[in-house]
Amino acid sequence: MYEDNTSVFGDILRGKVPASVYAESDTLLGFKDRTPRAPLHELVIPKRHIRSVRSLAQDDLNTVVEMKEMAVNIIRKEQPKAYDEADYILCFHIAPFNSVDHLHLHVLAPSSSMNYLYRNGKYRNGTIWCTGVDDVIGRLEMGKSAV
């Protein structure tokens, strides 16, 4: 099913590379980032291979909404205080600043505990390298490109 996906995330989906799974649905997988930058650093990926946030089309809106819902549910369970205080970051890196050619939503909580350079640099929404999930959803809802 994932043969066309040659990325490491394809290997995770095929079971060839282990992952610490937080949540799974028929269409998504949420697992721990191999290099966590916050107490909770999870990635949510679609099981269908979408190369990057730049590859998203109008009909991918539901996938992105489901990705956000899975992410928020994991924060609520794993970091309830961060959830209650909205102390988290949900973001996509924009190609060519992404590390894996498979769409992945970074879920970081609590963001207040992150190193300054990561919180205000690498994972800062609204930059040329990083965009927030709500911005992507809003743009797709308006019929625009995701970034």
N, CA, C and O atoms as a MOPAC input file, in Angstrom:
PM7 MOZYME 1SCF
protein

 N      0.80900 1    -1.19900 1     0.00000 1
 C      0.00000 1     0.00000 1     0.00000 1
 C      0.85400 1     1.26500 1     0.00000 1
 O      0.43300 1     2.28800 1    -0.54100 1
 N      2.05300 1     1.21400 1     0.60000 1
 C      2.88800 1     2.40900 1     0.72500 1
 C      4.13700 1     2.31500 1    -0.15100 1
 O      5.11500 1     3.02300 1     0.08800 1
 N      4.11000 1     1.44900 1    -1.15900 1
 C      5.28800 1     1.19500 1    -1.97900 1
 C      5.80100 1     2.43900 1    -2.69800 1
 O      7.00800 1     2.57700 1    -2.89700 1
 N      4.90800 1     3.34800 1    -3.09100 1
 C      5.34000 1     4.54500 1    -3.81400 1
 C      5.96100 1     5.59100 1    -2.89300 1
 O      6.49000 1     6.59700 1    -3.36400 1
 N      5.90000 1     5.35900 1    -1.59400 1
 C      6.43200 1     6.30100 1    -0.61500 1
 C      7.80300 1     5.81400 1    -0.15800 1
 O      7.90900 1     4.92800 1     0.69000 1
 N      8.85000 1     6.40400 1    -0.73000 1
 C     10.20500 1     5.96700 1    -0.41100 1
 C     10.81400 1     6.70900 1     0.77600 1
 O     11.98000 1     6.49200 1     1.10500 1
 N     10.04100 1     7.57800 1     1.42000 1
 C     10.55400 1     8.33000 1     2.57100 1
 C     10.62000 1     7.43400 1     3.80600 1
 O     10.07700 1     6.32900 1     3.81700 1
 N     11.29200 1     7.92600 1     4.84000 1
 C     11.35800 1     7.19000 1     6.10200 1
 C      9.96100 1     6.99700 1     6.68400 1
 O      9.71200 1     6.00500 1     7.36800 1
 N      9.04600 1     7.93300 1     6.42200 1
 C      7.68100 1     7.77400 1     6.92100 1
 C      6.97700 1     6.63600 1     6.19600 1
 O      6.14000 1     5.95700 1     6.79000 1
 N      7.30000 1     6.41300 1     4.92700 1
 C      6.80200 1     5.23400 1     4.21700 1
 C      7.30300 1     3.96500 1     4.88400 1
 O      6.55700 1     2.99500 1     5.01900 1
 N      8.56700 1     3.96500 1     5.30300 1
 C      9.12500 1     2.80900 1     6.01900 1
 C      8.42700 1     2.60000 1     7.35800 1
 O      8.19200 1     1.46100 1     7.76300 1
 N      8.09600 1     3.68400 1     8.04600 1
 C      7.35100 1     3.56200 1     9.30800 1
 C      5.97800 1     2.96800 1     9.03400 1
 O      5.54200 1     2.06100 1     9.74200 1
 N      5.29700 1     3.47000 1     8.01400 1
 C      3.96300 1     2.96000 1     7.69400 1
 C      3.99800 1     1.48500 1     7.27600 1
 O      3.05600 1     0.73900 1     7.54400 1
 N      5.08200 1     1.06900 1     6.62200 1
 C      5.23400 1    -0.33800 1     6.22500 1
 C      5.68200 1    -1.22600 1     7.38100 1
 O      5.68000 1    -2.45100 1     7.25500 1
 N      6.06800 1    -0.61900 1     8.51400 1
 C      6.53600 1    -1.38800 1     9.66000 1
 C      8.00300 1    -1.74400 1     9.59700 1
 O      8.46900 1    -2.55800 1    10.39500 1
 N      8.75100 1    -1.15800 1     8.66800 1
 C     10.17600 1    -1.45200 1     8.53900 1
 C     11.02500 1    -0.64100 1     9.50400 1
 O     12.13900 1    -1.04200 1     9.84100 1
 N     10.50300 1     0.50600 1     9.95500 1
 C     11.18500 1     1.36200 1    10.92200 1
 C     10.24500 1     1.52300 1    12.11400 1
 O      9.07800 1     1.87500 1    11.94400 1
 N     10.75500 1     1.26500 1    13.32600 1
 C      9.87500 1     1.38300 1    14.49900 1
 C      9.53200 1     2.83600 1    14.81700 1
 O     10.29300 1     3.75600 1    14.51600 1
 N      8.38200 1     3.01200 1    15.42500 1
 C      7.94900 1     4.34600 1    15.86300 1
 C      7.14900 1     4.19200 1    17.14700 1
 O      6.44300 1     3.20100 1    17.33600 1
 N      7.26400 1     5.17700 1    18.02500 1
 C      6.45400 1     5.22500 1    19.24500 1
 C      5.14600 1     5.91700 1    18.89200 1
 O      5.09400 1     7.14000 1    18.76600 1
 N      4.10000 1     5.13100 1    18.73500 1
 C      2.82700 1     5.62900 1    18.23600 1
 C      1.98200 1     6.19100 1    19.37400 1
 O      1.79100 1     5.54400 1    20.40400 1
 N      1.47700 1     7.41600 1    19.16700 1
 C      0.54100 1     8.04200 1    20.09100 1
 C     -0.89500 1     7.74300 1    19.68500 1
 O     -1.74900 1     7.50100 1    20.53700 1
 N     -1.15900 1     7.76100 1    18.37900 1
 C     -2.52700 1     7.57500 1    17.89400 1
 C     -2.48000 1     7.10600 1    16.45000 1
 O     -1.52700 1     7.36900 1    15.71600 1
 N     -3.55500 1     6.39300 1    16.05900 1
 C     -3.66500 1     5.93000 1    14.68700 1
 C     -5.12800 1     5.85900 1    14.30500 1
 O     -5.98200 1     5.49300 1    15.11300 1
 N     -5.40300 1     6.21600 1    13.05800 1
 C     -6.73500 1     6.06300 1    12.48900 1
 C     -6.56700 1     5.35400 1    11.14600 1
 O     -5.46100 1     4.95900 1    10.77700 1
 N     -7.65200 1     5.20100 1    10.43500 1
 C     -7.56500 1     4.58800 1     9.11200 1
 C     -6.72200 1     5.41900 1     8.15400 1
 O     -6.13300 1     4.88000 1     7.21800 1
 N     -6.66100 1     6.73100 1     8.38100 1
 C     -6.00100 1     7.62500 1     7.42800 1
 C     -4.77500 1     8.35200 1     7.96400 1
 O     -4.02800 1     8.94700 1     7.18800 1
 N     -4.55000 1     8.31600 1     9.29600 1
 C     -3.46200 1     9.08400 1     9.91100 1
 C     -2.66000 1     8.25300 1    10.89000 1
 O     -3.13700 1     7.24400 1    11.40900 1
 N     -1.42500 1     8.69400 1    11.13700 1
 C     -0.58100 1     8.10500 1    12.16800 1
 C      0.07900 1     9.23900 1    12.93800 1
 O      0.62600 1    10.16500 1    12.33900 1
 N      0.02800 1     9.16900 1    14.26700 1
 C      0.68900 1    10.14200 1    15.13300 1
 C      1.75700 1     9.43300 1    15.94200 1
 O      1.45900 1     8.46700 1    16.64500 1
 N      2.99600 1     9.89500 1    15.85500 1
 C      4.09600 1     9.22000 1    16.54000 1
 C      5.13000 1    10.22400 1    17.02800 1
 O      5.16600 1    11.37100 1    16.58400 1
 N      5.97000 1     9.76700 1    17.95000 1
 C      6.99400 1    10.61100 1    18.56800 1
 C      8.08000 1    10.96800 1    17.56100 1
 O      8.55600 1    10.10700 1    16.82100 1
 N      8.47000 1    12.24300 1    17.53500 1
 C      9.58200 1    12.69400 1    16.69900 1
 C     10.86700 1    12.07200 1    17.22600 1
 O     11.04800 1    11.94900 1    18.43700 1
 N     11.75200 1    11.68300 1    16.32900 1
 C     12.99300 1    11.01700 1    16.76100 1
 C     13.95700 1    11.97500 1    17.45000 1
 O     14.85600 1    11.53800 1    18.16900 1
 N     13.77700 1    13.29000 1    17.23500 1
 C     14.60900 1    14.29300 1    17.87500 1
 C     13.70100 1    15.31800 1    18.54300 1
 O     13.51900 1    16.41600 1    18.01700 1
 N     13.13000 1    14.97300 1    19.69600 1
 C     12.14500 1    15.86800 1    20.30500 1
 C     12.74100 1    17.20700 1    20.73700 1
 O     13.83500 1    17.27800 1    21.29600 1
 N     11.97000 1    18.27300 1    20.45200 1
 C     12.37300 1    19.63400 1    20.80100 1
 C     11.47200 1    20.23000 1    21.87700 1
 O     11.59000 1    21.40900 1    22.21000 1
 N     10.57100 1    19.41000 1    22.41900 1
 C      9.67000 1    19.79900 1    23.51000 1
 C      9.33200 1    18.52300 1    24.26800 1
 O      9.52700 1    17.43100 1    23.73400 1
 N      8.82800 1    18.62700 1    25.50500 1
 C      8.44300 1    17.41600 1    26.23300 1
 C      7.51600 1    16.50700 1    25.41300 1
 O      7.63200 1    15.28300 1    25.47200 1
 N      6.61000 1    17.10200 1    24.66100 1
 C      5.81200 1    16.35800 1    23.69400 1
 C      6.17100 1    16.90000 1    22.31800 1
 O      5.89000 1    18.05600 1    22.00500 1
 N      6.78800 1    16.06200 1    21.50400 1
 C      7.06900 1    16.42600 1    20.11300 1
 C      6.63500 1    15.24000 1    19.27300 1
 O      7.32300 1    14.22400 1    19.16900 1
 N      5.48700 1    15.40900 1    18.69000 1
 C      4.84400 1    14.35800 1    17.92900 1
 C      4.72900 1    14.81600 1    16.48300 1
 O      4.71900 1    16.01300 1    16.19400 1
 N      4.64200 1    13.86000 1    15.59100 1
 C      4.36300 1    14.13300 1    14.18900 1
 C      3.06300 1    13.43600 1    13.83200 1
 O      2.85000 1    12.28300 1    14.20700 1
 N      2.20300 1    14.12300 1    13.11700 1
 C      0.99000 1    13.51400 1    12.58200 1
 C      1.14100 1    13.50200 1    11.07200 1
 O      1.36200 1    14.54200 1    10.45200 1
 N      1.02100 1    12.31100 1    10.48000 1
 C      1.16800 1    12.17700 1     9.03300 1
 C     -0.06800 1    11.51100 1     8.44400 1
 O     -0.71600 1    10.68900 1     9.09300 1
 N     -0.38600 1    11.87700 1     7.20900 1
 C     -1.42400 1    11.11300 1     6.51300 1
 C     -0.80800 1     9.80000 1     6.03100 1
 O      0.37200 1     9.75800 1     5.68300 1
 N     -1.58700 1     8.75500 1     6.01000 1
 C     -1.08500 1     7.48700 1     5.48300 1
 C     -0.94100 1     7.55400 1     3.96400 1
 O     -0.09600 1     6.87600 1     3.37900 1
 N     -1.76500 1     8.36800 1     3.34500 1
 C     -1.63800 1     8.61000 1     1.90600 1
 C     -0.44500 1     9.53100 1     1.70700 1
 O     -0.27700 1    10.50400 1     2.44200 1
 N      0.38200 1     9.22600 1     0.71800 1
 C      1.59400 1    10.01000 1     0.51000 1
 C      1.27100 1    11.35700 1    -0.12600 1
 O      0.85900 1    11.42900 1    -1.28400 1
 N      1.46300 1    12.41800 1     0.64700 1
 C      1.39800 1    13.80200 1     0.17700 1
 C      2.79300 1    14.35100 1     0.44700 1
 O      3.25300 1    14.32300 1     1.58900 1
 N      3.46300 1    14.84000 1    -0.56400 1
 C      4.88300 1    15.20500 1    -0.43500 1
 C      5.15100 1    16.31600 1     0.57100 1
 O      6.07500 1    16.20300 1     1.37800 1
 N      4.36200 1    17.38800 1     0.54000 1
 C      4.62300 1    18.50800 1     1.45200 1
 C      3.39700 1    19.39800 1     1.53300 1
 O      2.40200 1    19.17500 1     0.84400 1
 N      3.48100 1    20.40400 1     2.37900 1
 C      2.38200 1    21.36100 1     2.50900 1
 C      2.14900 1    22.08600 1     1.18100 1
 O      1.03000 1    22.51300 1     0.89700 1
 N      3.19000 1    22.22600 1     0.37400 1
 C      3.04000 1    22.84100 1    -0.94900 1
 C      2.22900 1    21.95800 1    -1.90300 1
 O      1.67200 1    22.45400 1    -2.88200 1
 N      2.16000 1    20.67000 1    -1.62600 1
 C      1.44700 1    19.72000 1    -2.49200 1
 C     -0.03900 1    19.62500 1    -2.18100 1
 O     -0.78700 1    18.99100 1    -2.92600 1
 N     -0.47400 1    20.24400 1    -1.09800 1
 C     -1.88000 1    20.13200 1    -0.70300 1
 C     -2.79400 1    20.77100 1    -1.73800 1
 O     -2.50900 1    21.84400 1    -2.27100 1
 N     -3.90000 1    20.08400 1    -2.00800 1
 C     -4.92200 1    20.57800 1    -2.92800 1
 C     -6.20700 1    20.82200 1    -2.14100 1
 O     -6.32300 1    20.43700 1    -0.97800 1
 N     -7.15900 1    21.46500 1    -2.79400 1
 C     -8.44100 1    21.77900 1    -2.16700 1
 C     -9.08900 1    20.54400 1    -1.53700 1
 O     -9.65600 1    20.63300 1    -0.44900 1
 N     -9.01000 1    19.40200 1    -2.20700 1
 C     -9.66700 1    18.20200 1    -1.68200 1
 C     -8.88600 1    17.54500 1    -0.54000 1
 O     -9.29300 1    16.49300 1    -0.04600 1
 N     -7.77400 1    18.14700 1    -0.11500 1
 C     -7.02500 1    17.66500 1     1.05100 1
 C     -7.44500 1    18.36300 1     2.33900 1
 O     -6.90500 1    18.06500 1     3.40500 1
 N     -8.39900 1    19.28500 1     2.25600 1
 C     -8.82200 1    20.05100 1     3.43500 1
 C     -9.22700 1    19.14000 1     4.58100 1
 O     -8.78400 1    19.34800 1     5.71000 1
 N    -10.04600 1    18.14800 1     4.32600 1
 C    -10.48400 1    17.24400 1     5.40500 1
 C     -9.31500 1    16.52100 1     6.04500 1
 O     -9.31600 1    16.30300 1     7.25700 1
 N     -8.32500 1    16.14700 1     5.26400 1
 C     -7.13700 1    15.48000 1     5.81100 1
 C     -6.42600 1    16.39500 1     6.79500 1
 O     -6.04300 1    15.96000 1     7.88000 1
 N     -6.24800 1    17.65700 1     6.42800 1
 C     -5.54900 1    18.60800 1     7.30600 1
 C     -6.36400 1    18.85800 1     8.57400 1
 O     -5.80100 1    18.93700 1     9.66600 1
 N     -7.67800 1    18.98100 1     8.43800 1
 C     -8.54200 1    19.15600 1     9.61800 1
 C     -8.42300 1    17.93900 1    10.53500 1
 O     -8.33100 1    18.09700 1    11.75300 1
 N     -8.42400 1    16.74300 1     9.97700 1
 C     -8.27700 1    15.52600 1    10.78500 1
 C     -6.90400 1    15.47000 1    11.44600 1
 O     -6.78400 1    15.01100 1    12.58200 1
 N     -5.87000 1    15.93100 1    10.74800 1
 C     -4.52900 1    15.96600 1    11.33400 1
 C     -4.52600 1    16.87300 1    12.56400 1
 O     -3.97000 1    16.51800 1    13.60300 1
 N     -5.14600 1    18.03700 1    12.44100 1
 C     -5.21700 1    18.95600 1    13.57500 1
 C     -5.99200 1    18.32600 1    14.72700 1
 O     -5.56300 1    18.41300 1    15.87800 1
 N     -7.11300 1    17.70100 1    14.43900 1
 C     -7.91800 1    17.07200 1    15.49700 1
 C     -7.12900 1    16.00000 1    16.23300 1
 O     -7.18200 1    15.92900 1    17.46000 1
 N     -6.39400 1    15.15900 1    15.49700 1
 C     -5.57500 1    14.13100 1    16.14700 1
 C     -4.51500 1    14.78300 1    17.02400 1
 O     -4.28900 1    14.35000 1    18.15400 1
 N     -3.86900 1    15.81600 1    16.51100 1
 C     -2.82100 1    16.50900 1    17.26300 1
 C     -3.36300 1    17.08200 1    18.56300 1
 O     -2.76500 1    16.89400 1    19.62200 1
 N     -4.48400 1    17.77500 1    18.49100 1
 C     -5.07600 1    18.39700 1    19.67700 1
 C     -5.49600 1    17.33300 1    20.68800 1
 O     -5.32200 1    17.52400 1    21.89100 1
 N     -6.04200 1    16.22600 1    20.22100 1
 C     -6.43400 1    15.14700 1    21.14000 1
 C     -5.22700 1    14.55900 1    21.85900 1
 O     -5.31600 1    14.20900 1    23.03700 1
 N     -4.11300 1    14.44800 1    21.16800 1
 C     -2.89700 1    13.92600 1    21.80800 1
 C     -2.37400 1    14.92500 1    22.83800 1
 O     -1.96400 1    14.52700 1    23.92800 1
 N     -2.38400 1    16.20600 1    22.51000 1
 C     -1.95700 1    17.21800 1    23.49100 1
 C     -2.86000 1    17.15400 1    24.71400 1
 O     -2.37700 1    17.17100 1    25.84600 1
 N     -4.16100 1    17.08000 1    24.49400 1
 C     -5.12800 1    17.02000 1    25.60400 1
 C     -4.81600 1    15.83900 1    26.52900 1
 O     -4.92200 1    15.95900 1    27.74900 1
 N     -4.43500 1    14.71000 1    25.94900 1
 C     -4.14300 1    13.51100 1    26.73900 1
 C     -2.75000 1    13.54900 1    27.38500 1
 O     -2.60200 1    13.24800 1    28.56900 1
 N     -1.74300 1    13.91600 1    26.60600 1
 C     -0.35100 1    13.82100 1    27.06000 1
 C      0.13400 1    15.04900 1    27.83100 1
 O      0.98200 1    14.92800 1    28.71500 1
 N     -0.39400 1    16.21900 1    27.50500 1
 C      0.03600 1    17.47900 1    28.13600 1
 C     -1.19700 1    18.32200 1    28.45100 1
 O     -1.38100 1    19.38400 1    27.85700 1
 N     -2.05000 1    17.86400 1    29.38300 1
 C     -3.31600 1    18.56500 1    29.63200 1
 C     -3.15000 1    20.02600 1    30.05700 1
 O     -3.96300 1    20.87000 1    29.68000 1
 N     -2.12400 1    20.33300 1    30.82700 1
 C     -1.91400 1    21.72200 1    31.24000 1
 C     -1.57400 1    22.58700 1    30.02100 1
 O     -2.10000 1    23.69100 1    29.87600 1
 N     -0.70700 1    22.09200 1    29.15700 1
 C     -0.36700 1    22.82400 1    27.93100 1
 C     -1.60700 1    22.99700 1    27.06000 1
 O     -1.79600 1    24.04800 1    26.44800 1
 N     -2.44200 1    21.97900 1    27.00200 1
 C     -3.68800 1    22.09000 1    26.23700 1
 C     -4.56700 1    23.20000 1    26.81900 1
 O     -5.03200 1    24.07900 1    26.09300 1
 N     -4.79000 1    23.14900 1    28.13600 1
 C     -5.64900 1    24.13900 1    28.79400 1
 C     -5.14100 1    25.56400 1    28.61500 1
 O     -5.93300 1    26.50200 1    28.51200 1
 N     -3.82800 1    25.72600 1    28.57700 1
 C     -3.21600 1    27.05100 1    28.46500 1
 C     -2.88500 1    27.42900 1    27.01600 1
 O     -2.29800 1    28.48200 1    26.76800 1
 N     -3.25600 1    26.57900 1    26.07200 1
 C     -2.92200 1    26.79000 1    24.64700 1
 C     -1.41700 1    27.02300 1    24.47700 1
 O     -0.98600 1    27.87200 1    23.69700 1
 N     -0.63900 1    26.25400 1    25.22300 1
 C      0.81600 1    26.37000 1    25.23800 1
 C      1.40400 1    25.29300 1    24.32200 1
 O      2.09700 1    24.38200 1    24.77600 1
 N      1.11400 1    25.41700 1    23.03800 1
 C      1.59000 1    24.43200 1    22.07800 1
 C      1.71700 1    25.06600 1    20.70300 1
 O      1.16700 1    26.13200 1    20.42600 1
 N      2.46600 1    24.36900 1    19.84700 1
 C      2.67200 1    24.79500 1    18.46100 1
 C      2.23600 1    23.65000 1    17.55900 1
 O      2.57800 1    22.49200 1    17.79800 1
 N      1.47900 1    23.98400 1    16.52300 1
 C      1.09800 1    23.03600 1    15.47800 1
 C      1.56400 1    23.64900 1    14.16300 1
 O      1.03700 1    24.68000 1    13.74300 1
 N      2.54200 1    23.03200 1    13.51000 1
 C      3.09800 1    23.65900 1    12.31400 1
 C      3.59700 1    22.65700 1    11.28500 1
 O      3.89300 1    21.50100 1    11.58600 1
 N      3.67700 1    23.15100 1    10.06500 1
 C      4.27800 1    22.42800 1     8.94400 1
 C      5.50000 1    23.21300 1     8.48700 1
 O      5.45200 1    24.44000 1     8.39200 1
 N      6.59700 1    22.51100 1     8.20300 1
 C      7.71400 1    23.17600 1     7.54800 1
 C      7.41500 1    23.22800 1     6.05500 1
 O      6.85900 1    22.28700 1     5.48900 1
 N      7.78600 1    24.32200 1     5.43600 1
 C      7.50800 1    24.56900 1     4.02400 1
 C      8.72900 1    24.16000 1     3.20500 1
 O      9.84500 1    24.60200 1     3.47800 1
 N      8.51100 1    23.31100 1     2.19900 1
 C      9.61400 1    22.90300 1     1.31900 1
 C     10.25600 1    24.15300 1     0.71700 1
 O      9.53800 1    25.05500 1     0.28600 1
 N     11.56600 1    24.22900 1     0.67600 1
 C     12.54700 1    23.16700 1     0.86700 1
 C     13.06100 1    23.03700 1     2.30000 1
 O     14.10300 1    22.42000 1     2.52500 1
 N     12.35200 1    23.60500 1     3.26400 1
 C     12.81100 1    23.59200 1     4.65700 1
 C     12.28800 1    22.39100 1     5.44000 1
 O     12.46200 1    22.33200 1     6.65700 1
 N     11.65100 1    21.43300 1     4.76700 1
 C     11.18200 1    20.21900 1     5.42300 1
 C     12.26700 1    19.14900 1     5.33400 1
 O     13.05800 1    19.12300 1     4.39100 1
 N     12.28800 1    18.27400 1     6.32800 1
 C     13.34200 1    17.27000 1     6.39800 1
 C     12.94800 1    15.95500 1     5.73300 1
 O     13.82400 1    15.17000 1     5.36900 1
 N     11.65900 1    15.69700 1     5.56700 1
 C     11.16600 1    14.45400 1     4.97200 1
 C     10.12100 1    14.82600 1     3.92300 1
 O      9.24800 1    15.65800 1     4.17400 1
 N     10.21500 1    14.20900 1     2.75500 1
 C      9.24900 1    14.47900 1     1.68900 1
 C      7.97200 1    13.66700 1     1.88600 1
 O      7.60700 1    12.82500 1     1.06600 1
 N      7.31800 1    13.94800 1     2.98700 1
 C      6.00300 1    13.39000 1     3.32100 1
 C      5.40000 1    14.38900 1     4.30300 1
 O      6.00200 1    14.70300 1     5.33000 1
 N      4.21600 1    14.87900 1     3.98200 1
 C      3.56100 1    15.87100 1     4.82700 1
 C      3.55600 1    15.41900 1     6.28100 1
 O      3.16800 1    14.29200 1     6.58600 1
 N      3.98900 1    16.30200 1     7.17600 1
 C      3.95800 1    15.98100 1     8.60000 1
 C      3.71500 1    17.25100 1     9.41200 1
 O      4.34200 1    18.29000 1     9.20500 1
 N      2.78600 1    17.11700 1    10.33400 1
 C      2.41800 1    18.19700 1    11.24100 1
 C      3.22400 1    18.04000 1    12.52000 1
 O      3.12900 1    17.01700 1    13.19800 1
 N      4.01900 1    19.05800 1    12.85100 1
 C      4.75100 1    19.05200 1    14.11600 1
 C      3.80500 1    19.47000 1    15.22600 1
 O      3.06100 1    20.44200 1    15.09300 1
 N      3.84300 1    18.72600 1    16.32300 1
 C      3.00900 1    18.97900 1    17.49600 1
 C      3.96800 1    19.12300 1    18.66900 1
 O      4.59600 1    18.14800 1    19.08100 1
 N      4.08600 1    20.33400 1    19.20900 1
 C      5.06000 1    20.61000 1    20.26400 1
 C      4.35900 1    21.20800 1    21.47600 1
 O      3.65300 1    22.21000 1    21.36600 1
 N      4.56300 1    20.57700 1    22.64400 1
 C      3.91300 1    21.08000 1    23.86300 1
 C      4.71200 1    20.64400 1    25.09400 1
 O      5.29300 1    19.55800 1    25.09700 1
 N      4.74600 1    21.45200 1    26.11100 1
 C      4.39900 1    22.86400 1    26.11500 1
 C      5.46100 1    23.66800 1    25.37800 1
 O      6.65800 1    23.44500 1    25.55800 1
 N      5.01800 1    24.59300 1    24.55700 1
 C      5.96600 1    25.38200 1    23.76100 1
 C      6.79000 1    26.31300 1    24.65000 1
 O      7.90400 1    26.69100 1    24.28600 1
 N      6.25100 1    26.68400 1    25.80700 1
 C      6.99200 1    27.57800 1    26.71500 1
 C      8.25500 1    26.92100 1    27.26700 1
 O      9.15700 1    27.61700 1    27.73300 1
 N      8.33100 1    25.60100 1    27.22300 1
 C      9.50700 1    24.90500 1    27.74300 1
 C     10.56500 1    24.66500 1    26.67000 1
 O     11.63400 1    24.12600 1    26.96100 1
 N     10.27400 1    25.05900 1    25.44000 1
 C     11.20900 1    24.82700 1    24.34300 1
 C     12.37700 1    25.80700 1    24.38300 1
 O     12.25500 1    26.92400 1    24.88700 1
 N     13.49700 1    25.37200 1    23.84900 1
 C     14.64100 1    26.25200 1    23.64600 1
 C     14.18900 1    27.44600 1    22.80800 1
 O     13.42700 1    27.29300 1    21.85300 1
 N     14.66000 1    28.61700 1    23.17000 1
 C     14.25500 1    29.85900 1    22.50100 1
 C     14.43200 1    29.78300 1    20.98500 1
 O     13.55400 1    30.21500 1    20.23800 1
 N     15.55100 1    29.24200 1    20.52900 1
 C     15.82700 1    29.19000 1    19.09100 1
 C     14.84900 1    28.28900 1    18.34200 1
 O     14.52700 1    28.54900 1    17.18200 1
 N     14.38300 1    27.24600 1    18.98900 1
 C     13.38700 1    26.37400 1    18.34700 1
 C     11.99900 1    27.02100 1    18.38400 1
 O     11.29100 1    27.04400 1    17.37700 1
 N     11.62300 1    27.53800 1    19.53600 1
 C     10.29300 1    28.14200 1    19.69200 1
 C     10.13200 1    29.37400 1    18.80800 1
 O      9.08700 1    29.56100 1    18.18500 1
 N     11.15700 1    30.20800 1    18.75400 1
 C     11.07500 1    31.47200 1    18.01600 1
 C     11.83700 1    31.45800 1    16.69800 1
 O     11.96400 1    32.48900 1    16.03800 1
 N     12.34000 1    30.29400 1    16.31900 1
 C     13.08800 1    30.16200 1    15.07100 1
 C     12.52600 1    29.04900 1    14.21800 1
 O     11.62000 1    29.26600 1    13.41300 1
 N     13.05700 1    27.87600 1    14.39400 1
 C     12.72700 1    26.74000 1    13.52600 1
 C     11.22900 1    26.42400 1    13.45300 1
 O     10.73600 1    26.05200 1    12.38800 1
 N     10.50100 1    26.56300 1    14.55900 1
 C      9.07700 1    26.20300 1    14.60100 1
 C      8.16800 1    27.42300 1    14.71500 1
 O      7.03600 1    27.31200 1    15.18500 1
 N      8.65200 1    28.56900 1    14.29200 1
 C      7.86100 1    29.80100 1    14.37100 1
 C      6.94900 1    29.91000 1    13.15200 1
 O      7.41800 1    29.97400 1    12.01600 1
 N      5.65900 1    29.92900 1    13.39900 1
 C      4.68300 1    30.07900 1    12.32300 1
 C      4.78000 1    31.46200 1    11.69000 1
 O      5.19400 1    32.42700 1    12.33100 1
 N      4.39500 1    31.53800 1    10.43000 1
 C      4.36200 1    32.82300 1     9.74400 1
 C      5.69200 1    33.23300 1     9.14400 1
 O      5.89600 1    34.40600 1     8.83100 1
 N      6.59200 1    32.28700 1     8.98100 1
 C      7.89100 1    32.57300 1     8.37200 1
 C      7.92600 1    31.93400 1     6.97900 1
 O      6.97800 1    31.26000 1     6.57500 1
 N      9.01200 1    32.15000 1     6.25900 1
 C      9.12400 1    31.52100 1     4.93700 1
 C      9.37100 1    30.02000 1     5.04900 1
 O      9.24500 1    29.30000 1     4.05900 1
 N      9.72300 1    29.53700 1     6.24600 1
 C     10.01700 1    28.12600 1     6.42200 1
 C      8.95100 1    27.35800 1     7.21300 1
 O      9.00000 1    26.13000 1     7.27300 1
 N      8.00400 1    28.05700 1     7.81200 1
 C      7.06500 1    27.37100 1     8.71000 1
 C      5.69900 1    28.05500 1     8.68300 1
 O      5.60800 1    29.28200 1     8.71800 1
 N      4.63900 1    27.24600 1     8.61900 1
 C      3.28300 1    27.77300 1     8.62600 1
 C      2.42100 1    26.98800 1     9.60600 1
 O      2.62600 1    25.79200 1     9.81100 1
 N      1.47100 1    27.66500 1    10.19800 1
 C      0.58800 1    27.03600 1    11.16800 1
 C     -0.54400 1    26.26500 1    10.51100 1
 O     -0.97600 1    26.59300 1     9.40600 1
 N     -1.01400 1    25.24700 1    11.19700 1
 C     -2.08800 1    24.42000 1    10.65500 1
 C     -3.35700 1    25.22700 1    10.44100 1
 O     -4.06600 1    25.00100 1     9.46100 1
 N     -3.66100 1    26.16500 1    11.33400 1
 C     -4.86600 1    26.98100 1    11.15800 1
 C     -4.76500 1    27.86900 1     9.91700 1
 O     -5.76300 1    28.10000 1     9.23400 1
 N     -3.56700 1    28.36400 1     9.62600 1
 C     -3.37400 1    29.15900 1     8.41500 1
 C     -3.60800 1    28.30700 1     7.16900 1
 O     -4.23900 1    28.75600 1     6.21200 1
 N     -3.10000 1    27.08500 1     7.18600 1
 C     -3.28700 1    26.17400 1     6.04800 1
 C     -4.77100 1    25.86700 1     5.86000 1
 O     -5.28500 1    25.92000 1     4.74200 1
 N     -5.45000 1    25.54900 1     6.94600 1
 C     -6.89500 1    25.25800 1     6.86300 1
 C     -7.64000 1    26.47000 1     6.31400 1
 O     -8.47700 1    26.32600 1     5.42300 1
 N     -7.35300 1    27.64700 1     6.82600 1
 C     -8.02000 1    28.85800 1     6.37700 1
 C     -7.80000 1    29.12500 1     4.89500 1
 O     -8.73700 1    29.48000 1     4.17900 1
 N     -6.57200 1    28.95600 1     4.43600 1
 C     -6.27500 1    29.18800 1     3.02200 1
 C     -7.00400 1    28.17800 1     2.14700 1
 O     -7.56700 1    28.55000 1     1.11600 1
 N     -7.00300 1    26.90800 1     2.54000 1
 C     -7.69700 1    25.89300 1     1.74200 1
 C     -9.20600 1    26.14800 1     1.72300 1
 O     -9.86200 1    25.96000 1     0.70000 1
 N     -9.74200 1    26.57600 1     2.85700 1
 C    -11.18400 1    26.89300 1     2.92000 1
 C    -11.56100 1    28.03700 1     1.98000 1
 O    -12.67800 1    28.08100 1     1.46400 1
 N    -10.62600 1    28.95700 1     1.76100 1
 C    -10.87300 1    30.09400 1     0.86300 1
 C    -10.56200 1    29.76300 1    -0.59700 1
 O    -10.68000 1    30.61800 1    -1.47400 1
 N    -10.16500 1    28.51600 1    -0.84700 1
 C     -9.86100 1    28.11700 1    -2.22300 1
 C     -8.47400 1    28.52900 1    -2.68700 1
 O     -8.18600 1    28.51400 1    -3.88400 1
 N     -7.61300 1    28.89700 1    -1.74100 1
 C     -6.24800 1    29.30900 1    -2.07700 1
 C     -5.29300 1    28.13300 1    -1.90600 1
 O     -5.67100 1    27.07600 1    -1.40000 1
 N     -4.04300 1    28.33400 1    -2.34000 1
 C     -3.01600 1    27.33400 1    -2.09500 1
 C     -2.73600 1    27.29000 1    -0.59500 1
 O     -3.00300 1    28.26000 1     0.11300 1
 N     -2.20200 1    26.17500 1    -0.11000 1
 C     -1.96400 1    25.99800 1     1.32800 1
 C     -0.92700 1    26.97600 1     1.87100 1
 O     -1.00300 1    27.37200 1     3.03400 1
 N      0.04300 1    27.37300 1     1.04000 1
 C      1.06800 1    28.35300 1     1.44200 1
 C      1.28500 1    29.34700 1     0.33400 1
 O      2.10600 1    30.25400 1     0.47100 1

